[in-house]
Amino acid sequence: MLGRASVAAGAWQVQVDVSDLENLTATFTDANGNTSPFAVFGRAPQPSGAPGDTDGDGVSDVLETLAGTDLNDPASAPVQQGALSVDKAAIVLSVTQPTKDSITATLRLSLPTGFTPDSSTVGVVFGDDSEKVTLDAKGKGLAGGVGVKFTVSSAGSGALIQYTLKNKNIGAALAPYGLTDKTTSKTGESATIPVAVVLIKNGSEYLYVGQAVVTYVATLGKSGKAIRSVRSAAAQAKALNARM
């Protein structure tokens, strides 16, 4: 789905039919260039039992499970806090050593009022892969090859999350978004990967959703690498090919 439309100023309600949709991400832009990301995250219900939104509360079963809320109760859901910015992301997929896949990413978000990361739990979703880590008093956590470092801004209203995943097989979790075993052009292919973060502390759950638009360069039967950064697409592809 790809499109653009202009509308008159005012308040708008957008309704999306997700009967055959997996994930939708979009951005609303006003006349002044201000943007507001929008996302429908999680796959629609399928006969096979694929996760959807059982209770119809607007939060997918995947994210409710990660947050620990009741996916059968529309009154129980993580509080949606707004957009998640993916400042940087690097994904490495190995065909010859599939348990050596990795993700490193820098994620940016605005914190709920009064939230501190110490002893909280952070859940991160990349594509169809979801992980959860409990942080220590310094805002750091490591469990099963997944690491999180949580840094709060000096003003206390924003935070950076340094996320790492190492030595796991995540190929199947990213394949639906175009990161598959194939040979791409040297300049790579653009792919959009849905990303989400859940913050959990003292019985409260907060949800952020966003996306990582990456350049993916791959060689069939060997490996694939994807990068999201502030560099141009050509510079990204050049760096990726240098590592292949």
C-alpha positions in Angstrom: 0.0 0.0 0.0 1.5 3.3 -1.0 -0.3 6.6 -1.5 -0.6 10.3 -0.8 -3.6 12.5 -0.1 -4.2 16.2 0.9 -6.9 17.1 3.3 -8.3 20.3 4.8 -7.2 21.5 8.3 -9.0 20.1 11.3 -9.4 16.9 13.3 -9.4 13.7 11.4 -10.2 10.1 12.3 -8.5 7.4 10.2 -10.1 3.9 9.9 -8.0 1.1 8.5 -9.3 -2.3 7.4 -6.8 -4.9 8.6 -8.6 -7.9 7.3 -5.7 -8.9 5.1 -3.0 -6.6 6.4 0.2 -7.6 8.2 1.7 -4.2 9.2 1.0 -0.6 8.1 3.3 2.3 8.8 2.7 5.9 7.5 3.5 9.5 8.3 1.1 12.5 8.3 2.8 15.8 7.3 1.2 19.2 7.7 1.8 22.3 5.6 4.6 23.4 8.0 6.5 20.1 7.6 5.5 18.7 11.0 5.2 15.0 10.9 3.2 12.4 13.0 4.0 8.7 12.5 1.1 6.3 12.4 1.2 2.5 12.6 -1.0 -0.5 12.7 1.3 -3.2 14.2 0.7 -6.9 14.2 -0.8 -9.3 11.7 -4.5 -9.7 11.2 -6.2 -12.9 12.5 -5.6 -15.9 10.3 -7.3 -19.4 10.3 -3.9 -20.8 11.4 -4.1 -18.8 14.6 -1.5 -16.1 13.7 -1.6 -13.2 16.2 -4.0 -10.3 15.6 -5.9 -8.1 18.0 -8.2 -10.5 19.9 -9.9 -7.9 22.1 -10.1 -5.2 19.4 -8.4 -2.5 21.6 -6.0 -1.3 18.9 -2.9 -3.1 20.3 -1.9 -6.4 18.7 -1.7 -9.6 20.6 2.1 -9.7 20.0 2.5 -6.4 21.8 0.0 -7.2 24.6 1.8 -10.5 25.3 5.1 -8.6 25.4 3.7 -6.0 27.8 2.0 -8.6 30.0 -1.5 -7.1 29.5 -4.7 -9.2 28.9 -5.2 -9.7 25.2 -8.8 -10.8 25.9 -9.7 -7.6 27.8 -10.0 -4.3 25.8 -9.7 -2.4 29.1 -6.2 -4.0 29.6 -3.6 -2.6 27.3 -0.3 -0.7 27.4 -0.6 3.0 27.2 0.3 4.2 23.7 2.9 7.0 24.2 3.6 8.0 20.6 6.3 7.6 18.1 9.5 5.6 18.4 12.5 7.0 16.4 15.1 4.5 15.0 18.2 6.6 14.8 20.5 3.8 13.7 20.1 0.1 13.0 22.3 -2.6 11.6 21.0 -6.1 11.0 23.2 -9.1 9.9 21.7 -12.4 8.8 23.8 -15.4 8.1 22.6 -18.2 5.9 25.7 -20.4 6.5 25.5 -19.8 10.3 21.9 -18.9 11.0 22.3 -18.8 14.8 24.8 -16.0 14.3 22.3 -13.3 13.3 22.5 -10.0 15.0 20.8 -6.6 15.5 22.3 -3.4 16.9 20.1 -0.3 17.1 19.8 3.1 18.7 16.2 4.0 19.6 14.9 7.3 20.7 11.6 8.0 22.7 9.9 10.5 25.0 9.4 9.2 28.6 6.2 9.1 30.5 6.1 11.7 33.3 8.1 10.5 36.3 9.5 7.3 34.6 12.9 6.1 35.5 14.5 3.1 33.9 16.0 1.5 37.1 14.5 -2.0 37.7 12.1 -1.6 34.8 11.5 -4.1 32.0 12.1 -3.2 28.4 10.5 -5.2 25.5 11.8 -4.6 21.9 10.2 -5.8 18.7 12.0 -5.9 15.3 9.8 -7.3 12.6 8.3 -10.5 14.1 11.1 -11.0 16.7 10.3 -9.9 20.2 12.7 -9.8 23.2 12.4 -8.7 26.8 15.1 -7.6 29.3 14.9 -6.4 32.9 17.2 -3.5 33.7 19.4 -3.0 36.8 19.7 0.2 38.9 21.9 1.7 36.3 19.5 1.2 33.4 21.3 -1.7 31.9 20.2 -5.3 31.2 21.5 -8.4 29.5 19.8 -11.8 29.0 20.3 -14.6 26.5 22.3 -12.6 24.0 20.0 -9.5 24.2 21.3 -6.3 25.7 19.7 -3.0 26.6 21.3 0.2 27.7 18.9 3.0 28.7 20.1 6.6 28.9 17.9 9.4 30.1 18.4 12.9 28.8 19.6 15.6 31.1 16.1 17.1 31.0 14.6 13.8 32.0 11.9 13.8 29.3 13.6 11.7 26.6 15.8 8.7 26.4 18.0 6.7 24.1 17.9 2.9 24.1 21.0 1.0 22.8 19.7 -2.4 21.8 21.8 -5.4 20.8 20.8 -8.9 19.8 23.6 -11.5 19.1 23.9 -15.1 18.2 20.2 -15.8 17.4 18.3 -17.1 14.4 16.0 -14.3 13.4 15.8 -14.9 9.6 12.2 -16.1 9.7 11.2 -13.1 11.8 12.5 -10.6 9.2 11.7 -12.5 6.0 8.1 -11.1 5.7 9.7 -7.6 5.4 12.0 -8.4 2.5 15.1 -9.5 4.4 15.4 -13.0 2.7 18.1 -15.3 1.3 18.6 -13.8 -2.1 21.0 -11.8 -4.2 20.3 -8.1 -4.4 21.8 -5.4 -6.6 25.0 -3.8 -5.3 23.1 -0.7 -4.3 20.7 -2.9 -2.2 17.0 -2.8 -1.7 14.9 -0.6 0.6 12.9 -2.5 3.3 10.7 -1.2 6.0 10.7 -3.1 9.3 8.2 -2.3 12.1 9.8 -1.7 15.4 8.2 -1.3 18.9 9.3 -0.7 22.5 7.3 -1.6 25.6 8.3 -0.1 29.0 7.1 -1.9 32.1 7.4 -0.7 35.7 5.3 -0.7 38.9 2.3 -2.2 37.2 2.2 0.3 34.3 2.9 -0.5 30.7 3.8 2.0 28.0 4.0 1.4 24.2 5.9 3.1 21.4 5.8 2.1 17.7 7.9 3.1 14.8 9.7 1.7 11.8 13.2 1.3 10.5 13.7 2.0 6.8 16.9 0.1 5.9 19.0 -0.6 2.8 19.4 -4.4 2.4 22.3 -6.0 0.5 22.5 -9.8 0.3 24.2 -12.6 -1.5 22.2 -15.8 -2.1 23.4 -18.7 0.1 25.7 -16.5 2.1 24.5 -13.5 4.1 22.4 -10.3 4.1 23.1 -7.0 5.9 20.8 -4.1 6.4 21.6 -0.6 7.7 19.6 2.4 8.8 21.6 5.5 9.5 21.8 9.2 8.7 24.1 8.4 5.7 22.7 8.5 2.2 21.5 5.2 0.6 24.5 5.1 -1.7 26.9 5.5 1.2 25.1 2.8 3.1 25.2 0.4 0.2 28.9 1.1 -0.3 29.6 0.3 3.3 27.5 -2.8 3.2 29.3 -4.1 0.1 32.6 -3.5 1.7 31.7 -6.0 4.4 30.2 -8.7 2.2 
